[in-house]
Amino acid sequence: MAPLVIRSAQDAIAAVPYLLGFHPSRSLVVIGFEGRDHGTCAIRLDLPAAEAAGRVAALLAANGFTRSLLLGYGPAAEVAESAAPVRAALSSAGVPAAEAIRVADGRWWSLTCHDDCCPPEGTPYDISASVVAARATFAGHVALADRAELVRSVQPLEGPVRTAMRRATARAERRRLARVPSPATAGEDVAYLLALLTRARNGSPPTDDEVARLGILLTDLRLRDEAWIRIDEEAPAADIAFWRDVLRRVEDAYAPAPASLLAFAAYSTGDGGLANVALQRALDADPGYSMAAILREVINAGIPPSQLRLRMTSDQLAAAYDDPPQKAS
């Protein structure tokens, strides 16, 4: 996502659902801004959040942020109880909070201002009228109703789609078992992957048989990495749509690779919410899946997407693989 310009409390309220990917509830959201790369980092904590104060402050400071914003969603007493220690920790870490507000029922209240300019009944806001929301929507980003809806957006499709995919997967597995691996077949697999990606970016989704074959191919780390280096980190919207579609259609045994690729594409655009739920899907299917574990550590460390660029060509990837293709573990 292009950097969102936040100039007011209403701008911050409008930005949060797009930074997270969903509208939060019973949460404290800490936004780090200004600093080395002039980007933003949004961290959501479940209420109560006091125990995480030091960790969040240290994370933002370590990544070069110099200012922050706090937005609390929930009952007044619970938000205030969590916001106070977080504000203190941020100040001690050199990332002072420019403002802290509570958001509820279409109104916001400042937690730092007690003058007449901040009415006790709160100040009404309308996200739909915000320039921030308009820009995010124009860029193709959506804010789902809640985190549960975001989780559902990466879960397996059921019903007739699942029945068809089980049959397609069985066919693909039979073909794979009958195939003799060779340098020629490896080249065919890369060409197949590239063809699917090109077609998808031109608006043509893969068939069930194509998704089933792709899911099996991605268990080869070399093929997965070929897909990884081809994610468009500058404009990954098409890749996000493609890998989400593949993830929802493959059988669960083949979920780790597309889930991890979706997570990387999402995080490239600043969508940490989608990245996190995709990684959870990967780790639920295979707790030891290395790509998902690495990306989880990156996100937990608050490393900005701008510092996560691969910058690797296909030739460089080929040079990095001295051994025969491995199987994912």
PyMOL commands that set and color helices and strands:
alter all, ss='L'
color gray80, all
select helices_A, chain A and resi 9-20+50-62+76-92+127-129+131-138+147-152+160-177+183-201+208-217+221-229+237-249+252-254+256-268+272-285+290-300+305-307+314-320
alter helices_A, ss='H'
color red, helices_A
select strands_A, chain A and resi 27-35+40-46+65-73+97-104+107-110+123-124
alter strands_A, ss='S'
color yellow, strands_A
deselect
rebuild
show_as cartoon
